[in-house]
Amino acid sequence: MTVRRVALLTAGGLAPCLSSAVGALIERYTALAPEIEIIAYLNGYAGLLGGEHIVVRPDDRERAHLLHGFGGSPIGNSRVKLTNVKDCVKRGLVIEGQDPLHVAAEQLTQDGVDVLHTIGGDDTNTTAADLAAYLHDNGYELTVVGLPKTIDNDVVPIRQSLGAWTAAEQGALFARNIVAEHSSNPRMLIVHEVMGRHCGWLTAATAAKYREWLSTQEFSGFGGNTQRSWDVHGVYVPEVEFDVAAEAERLKTVMDETGCVNVFLSEGAGVSTIVGEMLARGEEPKRDAFGHVKLDTINPGSWFAKQFAGMVGAEKTMVQKSGYFSRSAPANDEDLALIRACADLAADAALRGESGVVGQDEDAGDVLRVVEFPRIKGGKAFDPSVSWFRELLEEIGQPQH
């Protein structure tokens, strides 16, 4: 297949890789085949459905390396599921009676696109899989190659999703200042809520990164300037059940000793309980186009804080969320190296007509390859038995189950 025009789009929530991934793909195509035209659909699949795109000009190619220094996406995002016809109609993306997959396929054809690169998480790439299947089944000659973006690191079977390392590092940076709030009031309970709908990887990795920084600090021992006061006292992820009463008793001892309790909480921990309580009251939680509960409308951190505040004898409780801070950062060096490797392989695969999602395939010894679309799924659980997490819990005195 001769490739004359390549299209890019970014979709879903932000992650510290989108801007860099766009830049890396532009750089790779410019190096491999500068004659290929590149366009970018604005605001993800919404832009594709509406035919809204911009052309990558020669001066854009020359400055593509500058995109590595920024967070966010230079071409905008949206949350659109092409198989959710009702939602697409409601949002005015298609009209009644239209199939969004057909509209997208026709728009790609009209725009003369030979290759589509989707940069996003499991929802973005499962939507890409739906689109790729539709294109194949209906005779459209087009290659779709995705890049796995999500700070949750929860895409099956991808070992490490783009942006997750940076998000953990940035969450730990956020925590350095937030944990200092333990000195703002006697008997302070601080809940650092970390993004992670189904997967606790980011919470665990953020806590580990924070404690890595903590281990490099020298404390005076004067008043509350002690490592114990600044430490993480509890880490809670969806994959590990815990005895609330027993944990409250343990944390009350910490509170009595230090005058504060600092916990890192995955936003997905306890969601099923919260939703169950809402449904029992006759309340239906708000959901997005993919059917996910909108976590910002149920406030897991606040619910968790209420459960513990009285039991640990907290005089004041503070809930702080690092998600928007961490997901909007530019990629760090570790992520940047992975982004470049994935972008290089994505362009190479596209030029030979191979569709799929580029990532480290856990079922193939973590080899970086083009993973077949049907194998891409969301909701990969964090493995709490990994040694670094077990060691973290042991060091902070939290029971392991």
matplotlib code that plots the C-alpha trace (Angstrom):
import matplotlib.pyplot as plt

x = [0.0, 1.3, 1.0, 0.3, -1.4, -1.2, -3.7, -3.2, -5.6, -5.4, -8.4, -9.6, -8.2, -4.8, -1.6, 2.1, 2.8, 0.2, 2.1, 5.4, 3.8, 2.4, 5.9, 7.6, 5.3, 5.9, 9.6, 9.6, 7.6, 9.7, 12.9, 11.5, 9.3, 9.1, 6.9, 4.0, 1.5, 0.4, -2.8, -4.2, -7.9, -8.9, -10.4, -10.1, -12.9, -15.2, -13.0, -12.8, -16.6, -16.8, -14.0, -12.1, -8.3, -5.2, -2.3, 1.2, 3.3, 7.0, 7.7, 5.6, 7.9, 11.0, 9.6, 8.1, 10.8, 9.5, 6.3, 8.3, 8.6, 4.8, 1.9, -1.6, -2.3, -1.6, -4.5, -7.1, -9.0, -12.5, -14.3, -16.3, -17.3, -18.1, -20.4, -22.4, -24.8, -27.2, -24.5, -23.0, -26.5, -27.2, -23.9, -24.6, -21.6, -23.9, -27.5, -30.3, -30.0, -26.3, -23.8, -20.8, -18.4, -19.6, -19.4, -15.8, -14.9, -16.3, -14.6, -11.2, -11.8, -12.9, -9.7, -7.6, -6.1, -4.1, -3.0, -4.7, -2.7, -4.8, -3.1, -5.1, -6.0, -8.1, -11.3, -9.5, -7.9, -10.9, -12.8, -9.9, -10.3, -14.0, -13.1, -10.4, -12.8, -15.4, -12.9, -11.7, -15.2, -16.5, -13.6, -11.9, -8.2, -6.8, -4.2, -4.9, -2.0, -2.5, -0.2, -1.2, -1.7, -3.0, -1.6, -3.4, -1.2, -4.2, -4.2, -4.3, -1.7, 0.6, 3.3, 3.9, 1.5, 2.9, 2.8, 2.3, 5.9, 5.7, 2.3, 3.7, 6.7, 4.5, 2.0, 5.0, 6.0, 2.5, 2.5, 5.7, 3.7, 0.4, 1.9, 3.3, -0.3, 0.0, 1.4, -1.5, -3.7, -3.5, -4.5, -4.6, -5.8, -4.6, -6.0, -4.0, -6.4, -4.7, -6.3, -7.0, -10.5, -9.9, -6.2, -4.1, -0.7, -0.5, -1.3, 1.3, 3.9, 3.2, 3.6, 6.9, 8.2, 7.3, 9.1, 12.1, 12.3, 11.7, 14.6, 17.0, 15.9, 17.6, 15.3, 16.2, 14.0, 12.9, 9.1, 7.3, 10.2, 10.6, 10.5, 7.6, 5.5, 6.3, 5.9, 3.1, 1.1, -1.4, -1.7, -5.1, -5.7, -8.8, -7.0, -6.4, -9.3, -8.6, -10.3, -11.5, -11.7, -8.3, -6.7, -8.4, -7.0, -3.5, -3.8, -5.1, -1.9, 0.0, -2.2, -1.5, 2.2, 2.7, -0.4, -1.1, -2.0, -1.1, -2.7, -2.5, -5.8, -6.7, -9.9, -11.2, -10.9, -14.3, -16.2, -18.3, -19.4, -20.2, -22.2, -24.0, -25.0, -26.2, -28.3, -29.8, -30.9, -32.5, -29.7, -28.2, -24.5, -23.6, -21.8, -19.7, -20.1, -18.3, -20.6, -18.0, -19.2, -18.0, -15.7, -15.6, -19.3, -19.1, -15.8, -14.2, -11.6, -14.3, -16.2, -13.0, -12.1, -15.5, -15.1, -11.7, -11.9, -13.9, -12.2, -8.7, -9.7, -8.9, -9.6, -9.4, -9.4, -8.1, -8.6, -6.3, -6.4, -3.2, -4.8, -5.1, -1.7, 0.1, -1.7, -1.0, 2.8, 5.3, 6.9, 10.0, 13.1, 12.0, 8.7, 10.2, 12.5, 9.5, 7.4, 10.1, 10.5, 6.7, 6.3, 9.2, 7.7, 4.2, 5.3, 7.3, 4.3, 2.0, 4.2, 4.1, 0.3, 0.2, -2.6, -2.7, -1.5, 2.3, 3.4, 5.4, 3.4, 3.2, 2.2, 5.3, 8.0, 7.4, 8.7, 7.9, 5.6, 2.3, -0.4, -3.4, -6.5, -8.8, -6.4, -6.6, -8.8, -9.1, -9.2, -5.9, -5.5, -2.4, -0.5, -0.1, 2.2, 5.1, 8.1, 8.4, 4.8, 5.0, 8.2, 6.6, 3.7, 6.1, 8.1, 5.1, 3.7, 0.5, -0.8, -0.7, -3.5]
y = [0.0, 3.4, 5.9, 9.5, 11.0, 10.2, 11.5, 11.8, 12.2, 12.3, 11.3, 10.6, 12.2, 14.0, 12.2, 13.4, 11.9, 13.3, 16.4, 14.4, 11.5, 13.9, 15.5, 12.1, 10.9, 14.1, 13.7, 10.1, 10.5, 13.6, 11.4, 8.3, 9.8, 13.6, 13.5, 12.0, 14.6, 14.7, 16.1, 16.2, 15.9, 18.4, 17.3, 13.5, 11.5, 14.5, 16.3, 13.2, 13.0, 16.7, 16.7, 19.3, 19.0, 21.0, 20.3, 19.9, 22.5, 22.4, 24.9, 22.7, 19.8, 21.9, 22.8, 19.4, 18.8, 21.7, 19.7, 17.4, 20.3, 20.6, 18.7, 18.5, 18.0, 20.5, 19.1, 18.7, 15.8, 14.5, 11.5, 9.9, 6.3, 5.7, 2.7, 4.8, 6.1, 7.7, 9.8, 10.9, 12.0, 13.8, 15.7, 16.7, 14.8, 12.9, 13.2, 10.7, 7.6, 7.9, 5.3, 7.1, 4.4, 4.9, 8.7, 8.4, 6.0, 8.2, 11.3, 9.5, 8.5, 12.1, 13.4, 11.0, 9.4, 6.1, 5.8, 6.9, 7.1, 7.2, 8.3, 7.4, 4.9, 1.8, 3.6, 5.4, 2.2, 0.0, 2.6, 2.5, -1.3, -0.9, 1.5, -0.7, -3.7, -1.6, -0.3, -3.9, -5.4, -2.7, -2.6, 0.6, 0.5, 2.1, 1.2, 2.2, 2.2, 3.3, 4.4, 3.4, 6.5, 6.3, 7.4, 4.5, 2.0, -0.3, -1.4, -5.1, -6.5, -3.5, -3.6, 0.2, 2.8, 6.1, 8.9, 6.7, 7.1, 10.9, 11.0, 9.1, 11.4, 14.5, 13.1, 12.6, 16.2, 17.4, 15.4, 17.1, 20.3, 18.7, 16.6, 19.7, 20.7, 18.2, 21.1, 23.4, 22.0, 19.6, 16.0, 16.4, 13.7, 14.3, 12.2, 12.4, 11.1, 9.7, 8.9, 5.3, 4.1, 0.3, 0.1, 1.1, 1.2, 5.0, 5.3, 2.7, 4.1, 7.7, 6.6, 4.8, 7.9, 10.1, 7.8, 7.7, 11.4, 11.2, 8.9, 11.5, 14.2, 15.1, 16.0, 18.3, 16.4, 19.7, 19.7, 18.0, 18.1, 14.3, 11.7, 10.0, 13.1, 13.5, 9.8, 8.0, 6.1, 4.2, 3.3, 2.1, 0.6, -1.2, -4.5, -4.9, -5.2, -4.1, -4.1, -0.6, -0.9, -2.5, 0.1, 2.9, 1.5, 1.4, 4.9, 6.3, 5.1, 7.1, 10.1, 9.9, 9.7, 12.3, 14.5, 13.6, 10.9, 11.0, 8.5, 7.9, 6.7, 5.5, 7.1, 3.7, 2.3, 2.0, 3.1, 0.0, 0.6, 4.2, 3.4, 0.7, 3.2, 5.6, 3.0, 1.9, 5.5, 5.6, 7.8, 7.0, 8.0, 10.1, 8.2, 9.1, 8.0, 4.7, 4.0, 4.8, 6.4, 10.0, 9.8, 13.6, 13.5, 10.9, 12.2, 8.9, 10.9, 12.7, 9.5, 7.8, 10.7, 10.7, 7.0, 7.5, 11.0, 10.1, 6.7, 8.2, 11.2, 13.8, 17.4, 18.4, 16.6, 17.7, 15.9, 16.9, 15.4, 15.3, 14.0, 17.1, 18.3, 15.1, 14.2, 17.6, 17.6, 17.2, 13.7, 13.0, 11.5, 7.9, 8.3, 10.3, 7.4, 5.0, 7.5, 7.8, 4.0, 3.5, 6.3, 5.0, 1.5, 2.9, 4.8, 1.8, -0.5, 1.9, 2.1, -1.6, -1.7, -3.3, -2.2, -2.5, -0.8, -0.4, -1.4, -3.8, -7.0, -8.8, -12.0, -11.9, -11.3, -7.5, -7.2, -3.9, -4.8, -4.1, -5.7, -6.9, -4.7, -7.6, -8.2, -4.6, -4.2, -1.8, -2.4, -4.2, -4.7, -3.7, -6.7, -5.9, -8.8, -7.1, -6.9, -3.1, -2.6, -5.3, -3.7, -0.3, -1.6, -3.4, -0.2, 1.9, -0.9, -1.6, -5.1, -7.1, -9.3]
z = [0.0, -0.9, 1.9, 0.8, 3.8, 7.6, 10.2, 13.9, 16.8, 20.6, 22.7, 26.2, 29.3, 29.3, 30.1, 30.1, 26.6, 24.2, 23.1, 22.9, 21.0, 18.4, 18.1, 17.9, 15.1, 13.1, 13.6, 12.5, 9.4, 8.4, 8.8, 7.0, 4.3, 4.3, 1.1, 3.1, 4.1, 7.8, 9.1, 12.7, 13.6, 16.2, 19.5, 18.9, 17.4, 17.6, 15.1, 12.9, 12.7, 11.9, 9.4, 11.4, 10.9, 10.4, 8.1, 9.5, 7.5, 6.9, 9.7, 12.0, 11.2, 12.0, 15.4, 16.2, 18.8, 20.9, 21.6, 23.9, 26.4, 27.0, 28.6, 27.2, 23.6, 20.8, 18.8, 21.6, 23.1, 23.6, 24.9, 22.1, 21.6, 18.0, 18.8, 21.2, 18.6, 21.0, 22.7, 19.3, 18.2, 21.5, 21.2, 17.6, 16.3, 13.9, 12.9, 13.7, 11.5, 10.9, 12.0, 13.6, 12.3, 8.8, 9.1, 10.4, 7.6, 4.9, 6.4, 6.3, 2.7, 1.8, 3.5, 1.6, 4.7, 4.3, 7.9, 11.1, 14.4, 17.6, 20.8, 23.8, 26.5, 26.5, 25.5, 22.7, 21.4, 21.8, 19.7, 17.3, 17.2, 16.4, 13.6, 12.2, 12.2, 10.4, 7.8, 7.1, 7.0, 4.6, 2.1, 3.2, 2.6, 5.7, 8.4, 12.0, 14.5, 18.1, 20.9, 24.5, 26.7, 30.3, 33.6, 35.2, 33.4, 33.0, 29.3, 28.6, 27.6, 27.6, 30.3, 30.5, 29.1, 28.0, 30.6, 33.6, 34.9, 34.6, 36.4, 39.4, 39.6, 39.4, 41.9, 44.3, 43.7, 44.4, 47.7, 48.9, 49.5, 50.4, 53.1, 54.7, 55.5, 58.4, 60.4, 59.7, 62.4, 65.4, 64.6, 60.9, 58.5, 54.9, 52.1, 48.9, 46.2, 43.2, 39.8, 39.0, 38.3, 38.4, 38.8, 41.8, 40.0, 39.9, 43.6, 44.5, 42.2, 43.4, 47.0, 46.2, 44.3, 47.2, 49.7, 47.4, 47.7, 51.5, 51.9, 50.5, 53.0, 56.3, 59.2, 62.1, 64.6, 65.9, 66.7, 63.9, 61.5, 61.5, 58.9, 60.7, 60.4, 56.7, 55.8, 54.1, 56.7, 54.5, 50.8, 49.6, 46.1, 44.6, 44.4, 48.1, 50.6, 54.2, 57.5, 58.1, 61.9, 62.2, 59.9, 61.8, 65.1, 63.5, 62.1, 65.4, 67.0, 64.4, 65.0, 68.7, 68.1, 65.4, 65.5, 61.8, 59.4, 55.7, 53.3, 49.6, 48.2, 44.7, 43.5, 42.5, 46.0, 47.5, 44.4, 44.3, 47.9, 47.3, 44.1, 46.0, 48.7, 46.1, 44.3, 47.6, 48.1, 44.7, 43.2, 39.8, 39.5, 36.5, 33.7, 30.7, 27.1, 27.9, 30.8, 33.5, 36.7, 36.7, 39.7, 40.3, 41.0, 43.8, 45.5, 46.8, 48.8, 50.8, 51.4, 52.6, 54.8, 56.5, 57.3, 59.0, 60.5, 63.6, 64.1, 64.2, 66.2, 63.5, 64.4, 60.7, 57.5, 54.1, 50.8, 47.9, 44.4, 42.3, 39.1, 37.0, 38.2, 37.3, 34.1, 32.5, 32.9, 30.0, 29.7, 31.8, 30.3, 31.1, 29.4, 26.5, 25.6, 25.6, 23.6, 20.9, 20.7, 20.3, 17.8, 15.7, 15.6, 15.0, 11.9, 10.6, 11.1, 9.4, 6.3, 6.0, 6.5, 10.0, 12.3, 16.1, 19.2, 19.8, 23.3, 25.4, 25.0, 28.4, 26.6, 24.5, 27.1, 27.2, 23.6, 22.0, 19.1, 17.4, 19.6, 17.7, 18.3, 19.5, 22.4, 23.7, 26.8, 29.7, 33.4, 33.9, 37.6, 39.5, 41.0, 44.7, 45.2, 43.3, 45.6, 45.6, 46.8, 49.4, 50.7, 50.8, 52.9, 55.2, 55.7, 56.7, 58.9, 56.9, 57.0, 53.7, 52.6]

ax = plt.figure().add_subplot(projection="3d")
ax.plot(x, y, z, "-o")
ax.set_aspect("equal")
plt.show()
